[in-house]
Amino acid sequence: MYRFLLTPRWWAINVFVVLAIPVCLVAGSWQLARFEDQVDSHREHQERSETAGEPRPLAELLPLTTETVGRQAEVTGTYDADHQLLVPDRVLDGERGHYVLTPLRPADGGPAVPVVRGWLPGAADTAGAPAPPEGEVTVTGAAQAAESPSEITSATTGLPAGQLGVIGAASLINMLPYEVSDMWITVRDAEAPMAAVPAEAPTGTGLDIDAFQNLGYTAEWFVFAAFAVFMWFRLFRREVETQRDAELGIRVPGPGAAPDAATAPHGDATPRDGAAPTAPATAAASSAAARSGSPAPPA
């Protein structure tokens, strides 16, 4: 019954399925491995951001990469209190408030470093922001990549004077009269009454949209493999049923085809209302007359 599996048509079907299943499984496993790698990378960067670690000079971490973002850095310089800015609509522990950002002019004469000295609850108010320490200070905190406007859920333009929507050189270059680094530092120990702003893991290293795309592709490849098996089984069952019907002498006519003598009802060959016999009935009468030796009745 299964000899049909050796026909050229079924050879092609079988070869396609045998090749498609492992390809789908390998591709799905690869996408799953990429998702797991990004989850591990995200966890590693998150742990690194939350761990104090040994601070390194900021110059050794620049330019920032996914490996250096979140690491503890230290830089010595002087705060520019005249250009202190507030970053409104920032949430910490479920409460809405604002960041206090003060540019730090490094002692080595390099570009200014935006330093988020802490977070305060409530609406941004320049009068309520604590003044930075005077004189030369050494700041220690986590190095952070510049923010992107697409990542900010609050307003980034049209803000009052003294407020900043996005922390980055692209926004600060029009607000500061000197060169500024395209990164920022969030201090490890904030001055009271401010609260320290926790460091964030860099984007593109974990549970972002790309990672979940990999997870979606994993599911798609595994579904393709299952679909190939399902379609092979469906074709195989239909072929077996056709072979069994043929062995039993059952033939199902195609759509619109006239039934043959073997499948037509017996009454179809009998004339109705005095009509002339159909061709099958005439042929049957001629055959019977030939066997008996009597002339056939007139048509």
C-alpha positions as a Markdown table, in Angstrom:
| # | Residue | x | y | z |
|---|---|---|---|---|
| 1 | Met | 0.0 | 0.0 | 0.0 |
| 2 | Tyr | 2.9 | 2.4 | 0.7 |
| 3 | Arg | 4.7 | 1.8 | -2.6 |
| 4 | Phe | 3.6 | 5.3 | -3.6 |
| 5 | Leu | 6.3 | 6.7 | -1.4 |
| 6 | Leu | 8.8 | 5.5 | -4.0 |
| 7 | Thr | 7.3 | 7.6 | -6.8 |
| 8 | Pro | 9.1 | 10.7 | -8.0 |
| 9 | Arg | 6.5 | 13.0 | -6.6 |
| 10 | Trp | 6.8 | 11.5 | -3.2 |
| 11 | Trp | 10.6 | 11.4 | -3.4 |
| 12 | Ala | 10.5 | 15.2 | -3.9 |
| 13 | Ile | 8.0 | 15.7 | -1.0 |
| 14 | Asn | 10.1 | 13.5 | 1.4 |
| 15 | Val | 13.4 | 15.2 | 0.5 |
| 16 | Phe | 11.9 | 18.6 | 1.0 |
| 17 | Val | 10.4 | 17.7 | 4.4 |
| 18 | Val | 13.6 | 16.0 | 5.5 |
| 19 | Leu | 15.7 | 19.0 | 4.7 |
| 20 | Ala | 13.2 | 21.6 | 5.9 |
| 21 | Ile | 12.7 | 20.3 | 9.4 |
| 22 | Pro | 16.4 | 20.4 | 10.5 |
| 23 | Val | 16.9 | 23.8 | 8.8 |
| 24 | Cys | 13.9 | 25.2 | 10.7 |
| 25 | Leu | 15.1 | 23.7 | 14.0 |
| 26 | Val | 18.7 | 25.0 | 13.6 |
| 27 | Ala | 17.4 | 28.5 | 12.6 |
| 28 | Gly | 15.0 | 28.5 | 15.6 |
| 29 | Ser | 17.7 | 27.4 | 18.0 |
| 30 | Trp | 20.1 | 30.1 | 16.7 |
| 31 | Gln | 17.5 | 32.8 | 17.2 |
| 32 | Leu | 16.8 | 31.4 | 20.7 |
| 33 | Ala | 20.5 | 31.5 | 21.5 |
| 34 | Arg | 20.7 | 35.1 | 20.4 |
| 35 | Phe | 17.8 | 36.0 | 22.7 |
| 36 | Glu | 19.5 | 34.2 | 25.7 |
| 37 | Asp | 22.8 | 36.0 | 25.0 |
| 38 | Gln | 21.1 | 39.3 | 25.0 |
| 39 | Val | 19.3 | 38.5 | 28.3 |
| 40 | Asp | 22.6 | 37.5 | 29.9 |
| 41 | Ser | 24.3 | 40.6 | 28.5 |
| 42 | His | 21.5 | 42.8 | 30.0 |
| 43 | Arg | 21.7 | 41.0 | 33.3 |
| 44 | Glu | 25.5 | 41.5 | 33.4 |
| 45 | His | 25.3 | 45.2 | 32.6 |
| 46 | Gln | 22.5 | 45.7 | 35.1 |
| 47 | Glu | 24.6 | 44.1 | 37.8 |
| 48 | Arg | 27.6 | 46.1 | 36.8 |
| 49 | Ser | 25.5 | 49.3 | 37.0 |
| 50 | Glu | 24.2 | 48.4 | 40.5 |
| 51 | Thr | 27.6 | 47.4 | 41.8 |
| 52 | Ala | 29.9 | 50.2 | 43.0 |
| 53 | Gly | 33.2 | 48.6 | 41.8 |
| 54 | Glu | 36.5 | 50.3 | 41.7 |
| 55 | Pro | 36.2 | 53.8 | 40.0 |
| 56 | Arg | 38.5 | 54.5 | 37.1 |
| 57 | Pro | 39.5 | 57.8 | 35.6 |
| 58 | Leu | 36.8 | 59.0 | 33.2 |
| 59 | Ala | 39.4 | 59.4 | 30.4 |
| 60 | Glu | 40.1 | 55.7 | 30.4 |
| 61 | Leu | 36.4 | 54.9 | 29.8 |
| 62 | Leu | 35.9 | 57.3 | 26.9 |
| 63 | Pro | 34.6 | 56.9 | 24.3 |
| 64 | Leu | 31.8 | 54.9 | 26.0 |
| 65 | Thr | 31.0 | 51.5 | 24.7 |
| 66 | Thr | 28.6 | 48.8 | 25.8 |
| 67 | Glu | 31.4 | 47.4 | 27.9 |
| 68 | Thr | 32.2 | 50.7 | 29.7 |
| 69 | Val | 28.7 | 52.1 | 30.1 |
| 70 | Gly | 27.6 | 51.8 | 33.8 |
| 71 | Arg | 31.1 | 51.5 | 35.1 |
| 72 | Gln | 32.2 | 53.7 | 38.0 |
| 73 | Ala | 34.2 | 56.7 | 36.9 |
| 74 | Glu | 35.8 | 59.6 | 38.7 |
| 75 | Val | 36.7 | 63.0 | 37.4 |
| 76 | Thr | 38.2 | 66.1 | 39.2 |
| 77 | Gly | 37.1 | 69.6 | 38.3 |
| 78 | Thr | 34.9 | 72.5 | 39.2 |
| 79 | Tyr | 31.1 | 72.8 | 39.1 |
| 80 | Asp | 29.6 | 75.5 | 36.9 |
| 81 | Ala | 26.8 | 76.7 | 39.2 |
| 82 | Asp | 25.8 | 79.4 | 36.7 |
| 83 | His | 24.7 | 76.8 | 34.2 |
| 84 | Gln | 23.0 | 74.4 | 36.5 |
| 85 | Leu | 19.9 | 72.7 | 34.8 |
| 86 | Leu | 16.9 | 70.7 | 35.9 |
| 87 | Val | 15.6 | 67.7 | 33.9 |
| 88 | Pro | 11.8 | 67.5 | 34.6 |
| 89 | Asp | 9.4 | 64.6 | 34.6 |
| 90 | Arg | 11.8 | 61.9 | 35.8 |
| 91 | Val | 10.4 | 59.0 | 37.9 |
| 92 | Leu | 12.2 | 57.4 | 40.8 |
| 93 | Asp | 10.7 | 54.6 | 42.8 |
| 94 | Gly | 7.3 | 55.4 | 41.3 |
| 95 | Glu | 7.3 | 59.0 | 42.2 |
| 96 | Arg | 7.6 | 61.8 | 39.7 |
| 97 | Gly | 10.3 | 64.5 | 40.2 |
| 98 | His | 13.3 | 66.0 | 38.4 |
| 99 | Tyr | 17.1 | 65.6 | 38.1 |
| 100 | Val | 19.5 | 68.3 | 39.1 |
| 101 | Leu | 22.3 | 68.5 | 36.5 |
| 102 | Thr | 25.4 | 70.6 | 36.9 |
| 103 | Pro | 28.2 | 70.8 | 34.3 |
| 104 | Leu | 31.6 | 69.9 | 35.7 |
| 105 | Arg | 34.7 | 71.6 | 34.2 |
| 106 | Pro | 37.5 | 69.1 | 34.4 |
| 107 | Ala | 40.8 | 70.2 | 35.8 |
| 108 | Asp | 42.7 | 68.9 | 32.8 |
| 109 | Gly | 40.8 | 71.3 | 30.5 |
| 110 | Gly | 38.8 | 68.7 | 28.7 |
| 111 | Pro | 35.2 | 69.0 | 27.6 |
| 112 | Ala | 32.7 | 69.6 | 30.4 |
| 113 | Val | 31.0 | 66.6 | 31.9 |
| 114 | Pro | 27.2 | 66.7 | 32.7 |
| 115 | Val | 26.8 | 65.5 | 36.2 |
| 116 | Val | 23.4 | 64.5 | 37.6 |
| 117 | Arg | 23.9 | 65.3 | 41.2 |
| 118 | Gly | 20.6 | 63.8 | 42.3 |
| 119 | Trp | 16.8 | 63.6 | 42.1 |
| 120 | Leu | 14.2 | 65.8 | 43.8 |
| 121 | Pro | 10.4 | 65.1 | 44.0 |
| 122 | Gly | 7.8 | 67.4 | 42.6 |
| 123 | Ala | 7.8 | 69.9 | 39.8 |
| 124 | Ala | 11.1 | 71.4 | 38.6 |
| 125 | Asp | 12.0 | 74.6 | 40.5 |
| 126 | Thr | 15.3 | 76.3 | 40.0 |
| 127 | Ala | 14.9 | 78.1 | 43.3 |
| 128 | Gly | 14.6 | 74.8 | 45.2 |
| 129 | Ala | 17.6 | 73.1 | 43.7 |
| 130 | Pro | 20.6 | 72.8 | 46.0 |
| 131 | Ala | 23.7 | 74.7 | 44.9 |
| 132 | Pro | 26.8 | 72.6 | 44.0 |
| 133 | Pro | 29.9 | 72.6 | 46.1 |
| 134 | Glu | 32.4 | 75.4 | 45.5 |
| 135 | Gly | 36.0 | 74.9 | 44.5 |
| 136 | Glu | 37.6 | 71.8 | 43.1 |
| 137 | Val | 35.9 | 68.5 | 43.7 |
| 138 | Thr | 36.3 | 64.8 | 42.7 |
| 139 | Val | 33.1 | 63.3 | 41.4 |
| 140 | Thr | 32.5 | 59.6 | 41.5 |
| 141 | Gly | 29.6 | 57.9 | 39.7 |
| 142 | Ala | 28.4 | 55.7 | 36.9 |
| 143 | Ala | 29.2 | 56.7 | 33.4 |
| 144 | Gln | 26.1 | 56.9 | 31.3 |
| 145 | Ala | 25.5 | 57.1 | 27.5 |
| 146 | Ala | 23.8 | 60.2 | 26.1 |
| 147 | Glu | 20.0 | 59.9 | 26.0 |
| 148 | Ser | 17.9 | 59.6 | 22.8 |
| 149 | Pro | 14.8 | 61.7 | 22.4 |
| 150 | Ser | 12.9 | 58.6 | 21.3 |
| 151 | Glu | 13.5 | 57.0 | 24.7 |
| 152 | Ile | 12.1 | 60.0 | 26.7 |
| 153 | Thr | 8.3 | 59.7 | 27.4 |
| 154 | Ser | 8.0 | 63.3 | 28.6 |
| 155 | Ala | 8.2 | 66.6 | 26.7 |
| 156 | Thr | 11.7 | 67.3 | 25.3 |
| 157 | Thr | 11.1 | 70.7 | 23.6 |
| 158 | Gly | 9.4 | 73.9 | 24.5 |
| 159 | Leu | 10.6 | 73.7 | 28.1 |
| 160 | Pro | 11.1 | 76.8 | 30.3 |
| 161 | Ala | 14.5 | 78.4 | 30.7 |
| 162 | Gly | 16.9 | 76.4 | 32.9 |
| 163 | Gln | 15.3 | 73.1 | 32.1 |
| 164 | Leu | 16.6 | 70.3 | 29.8 |
| 165 | Gly | 14.6 | 67.5 | 28.2 |
| 166 | Val | 17.3 | 65.2 | 26.9 |
| 167 | Ile | 20.7 | 64.6 | 28.5 |
| 168 | Gly | 23.2 | 64.7 | 25.7 |
| 169 | Ala | 25.7 | 66.9 | 23.9 |
| 170 | Ala | 23.1 | 67.6 | 21.1 |
| 171 | Ser | 20.9 | 69.3 | 23.6 |
| 172 | Leu | 23.5 | 70.9 | 25.8 |
| 173 | Ile | 25.6 | 72.4 | 23.0 |
| 174 | Asn | 23.0 | 75.2 | 22.6 |
| 175 | Met | 22.8 | 75.8 | 26.3 |
| 176 | Leu | 26.4 | 75.9 | 27.4 |
| 177 | Pro | 29.1 | 78.3 | 26.1 |
| 178 | Tyr | 31.8 | 75.6 | 26.0 |
| 179 | Glu | 32.4 | 72.1 | 24.6 |
| 180 | Val | 30.6 | 69.2 | 26.4 |
| 181 | Ser | 31.1 | 65.5 | 26.5 |
| 182 | Asp | 28.4 | 63.3 | 24.8 |
| 183 | Met | 27.7 | 61.3 | 28.0 |
| 184 | Trp | 26.9 | 62.0 | 31.6 |
| 185 | Ile | 27.6 | 60.8 | 35.1 |
| 186 | Thr | 25.1 | 60.0 | 37.9 |
| 187 | Val | 26.8 | 60.4 | 41.3 |
| 188 | Arg | 27.0 | 57.4 | 43.6 |
| 189 | Asp | 26.3 | 59.4 | 46.8 |
| 190 | Ala | 23.9 | 62.3 | 46.4 |
| 191 | Glu | 23.9 | 65.3 | 48.7 |
| 192 | Ala | 20.8 | 65.7 | 50.9 |
| 193 | Pro | 18.0 | 66.3 | 50.3 |
| 194 | Met | 18.6 | 64.8 | 46.8 |
| 195 | Ala | 18.4 | 61.1 | 46.1 |
| 196 | Ala | 20.9 | 59.3 | 44.0 |
| 197 | Val | 19.8 | 58.4 | 40.5 |
| 198 | Pro | 20.5 | 54.7 | 39.7 |
| 199 | Ala | 22.6 | 53.9 | 36.7 |
| 200 | Glu | 20.9 | 52.3 | 33.7 |
| 201 | Ala | 22.1 | 49.5 | 31.5 |
| 202 | Pro | 23.0 | 50.6 | 27.9 |
| 203 | Thr | 20.4 | 50.1 | 25.2 |
| 204 | Gly | 20.9 | 47.4 | 22.7 |
| 205 | Thr | 22.4 | 45.0 | 25.3 |
| 206 | Gly | 19.3 | 43.1 | 26.6 |
| 207 | Leu | 15.6 | 43.1 | 26.8 |
| 208 | Asp | 14.8 | 45.7 | 24.1 |
| 209 | Ile | 12.7 | 45.3 | 20.9 |
| 210 | Asp | 15.4 | 43.5 | 19.1 |
| 211 | Ala | 15.7 | 40.8 | 21.7 |
| 212 | Phe | 12.0 | 40.1 | 21.6 |
| 213 | Gln | 12.1 | 40.0 | 17.8 |
| 214 | Asn | 14.6 | 37.2 | 18.1 |
| 215 | Leu | 12.2 | 35.4 | 20.4 |
| 216 | Gly | 9.4 | 35.9 | 17.9 |
| 217 | Tyr | 11.6 | 34.5 | 15.1 |
| 218 | Thr | 12.3 | 31.5 | 17.3 |
| 219 | Ala | 8.6 | 30.7 | 17.6 |
| 220 | Glu | 8.2 | 31.2 | 13.8 |
| 221 | Trp | 10.9 | 28.7 | 12.9 |
| 222 | Phe | 9.6 | 26.1 | 15.2 |
| 223 | Val | 6.1 | 26.6 | 13.9 |
| 224 | Phe | 7.4 | 26.2 | 10.3 |
| 225 | Ala | 9.0 | 22.9 | 11.3 |
| 226 | Ala | 5.7 | 21.7 | 12.9 |
| 227 | Phe | 3.7 | 22.8 | 9.8 |
| 228 | Ala | 6.0 | 20.8 | 7.5 |
| 229 | Val | 5.4 | 17.7 | 9.5 |
| 230 | Phe | 1.6 | 18.4 | 9.6 |
| 231 | Met | 1.4 | 18.9 | 5.8 |
| 232 | Trp | 3.4 | 15.7 | 5.1 |
| 233 | Phe | 1.1 | 13.7 | 7.4 |
| 234 | Arg | -2.0 | 15.2 | 5.7 |
| 235 | Leu | -0.7 | 14.4 | 2.2 |
| 236 | Phe | 0.3 | 10.9 | 3.3 |
| 237 | Arg | -3.1 | 10.1 | 4.8 |
| 238 | Arg | -5.0 | 11.4 | 1.8 |
| 239 | Glu | -2.8 | 9.2 | -0.5 |
| 240 | Val | -3.4 | 6.2 | 1.7 |
| 241 | Glu | -7.2 | 6.8 | 1.6 |
| 242 | Thr | -7.1 | 7.1 | -2.2 |
| 243 | Gln | -5.2 | 3.8 | -2.5 |
| 244 | Arg | -7.6 | 2.1 | -0.2 |
| 245 | Asp | -10.6 | 3.4 | -2.2 |
| 246 | Ala | -9.0 | 2.2 | -5.4 |
| 247 | Glu | -8.5 | -1.3 | -4.0 |
| 248 | Leu | -12.2 | -1.4 | -3.0 |
| 249 | Gly | -13.2 | -0.4 | -6.5 |
| 250 | Ile | -14.5 | 3.0 | -5.3 |
| 251 | Arg | -13.8 | 5.9 | -7.6 |
| 252 | Val | -15.0 | 9.4 | -6.7 |
| 253 | Pro | -15.6 | 11.5 | -9.9 |
| 254 | Gly | -14.1 | 14.9 | -10.1 |
| 255 | Pro | -16.2 | 18.0 | -9.7 |
| 256 | Gly | -18.6 | 18.4 | -12.7 |
| 257 | Ala | -17.8 | 14.9 | -14.1 |
| 258 | Ala | -20.7 | 12.7 | -15.2 |
| 259 | Pro | -21.1 | 9.4 | -13.2 |
| 260 | Asp | -20.0 | 6.3 | -15.2 |
| 261 | Ala | -22.0 | 3.0 | -15.5 |
| 262 | Ala | -20.4 | 1.6 | -12.4 |
| 263 | Thr | -21.3 | 4.4 | -10.1 |
| 264 | Ala | -24.6 | 5.7 | -11.8 |
| 265 | Pro | -27.9 | 4.6 | -10.2 |
| 266 | His | -29.7 | 1.6 | -11.9 |
| 267 | Gly | -32.8 | 3.6 | -12.6 |
| 268 | Asp | -30.8 | 6.1 | -14.9 |
| 269 | Ala | -30.8 | 3.5 | -17.8 |
| 270 | Thr | -34.6 | 3.0 | -17.7 |
| 271 | Pro | -36.6 | 5.2 | -20.1 |
| 272 | Arg | -39.2 | 7.4 | -18.4 |
| 273 | Asp | -42.6 | 8.4 | -19.9 |
| 274 | Gly | -42.1 | 6.5 | -23.2 |
| 275 | Ala | -38.8 | 8.1 | -24.0 |
| 276 | Ala | -36.3 | 6.3 | -26.1 |
| 277 | Pro | -33.9 | 4.0 | -24.2 |
| 278 | Thr | -30.5 | 5.6 | -23.5 |
| 279 | Ala | -27.4 | 4.4 | -25.1 |
| 280 | Pro | -26.4 | 2.0 | -22.3 |
| 281 | Ala | -29.9 | 0.4 | -22.3 |
| 282 | Thr | -29.7 | -0.1 | -26.1 |
| 283 | Ala | -26.3 | -1.6 | -25.9 |
| 284 | Ala | -27.4 | -4.0 | -23.2 |
| 285 | Ala | -30.4 | -5.2 | -25.3 |
| 286 | Ser | -28.2 | -5.8 | -28.3 |
| 287 | Ser | -25.8 | -7.9 | -26.2 |
| 288 | Ala | -28.7 | -10.0 | -24.8 |
| 289 | Ala | -30.1 | -10.7 | -28.3 |
| 290 | Ala | -26.7 | -11.8 | -29.6 |
| 291 | Arg | -26.4 | -14.3 | -26.7 |
| 292 | Ser | -29.9 | -15.7 | -27.3 |
| 293 | Gly | -29.9 | -15.7 | -31.2 |
| 294 | Ser | -33.1 | -13.7 | -31.3 |
| 295 | Pro | -33.2 | -10.4 | -33.2 |
| 296 | Ala | -33.0 | -7.3 | -31.1 |
| 297 | Pro | -36.1 | -5.3 | -30.6 |
| 298 | Pro | -36.4 | -2.2 | -32.6 |
| 299 | Ala | -35.1 | 1.0 | -31.0 |
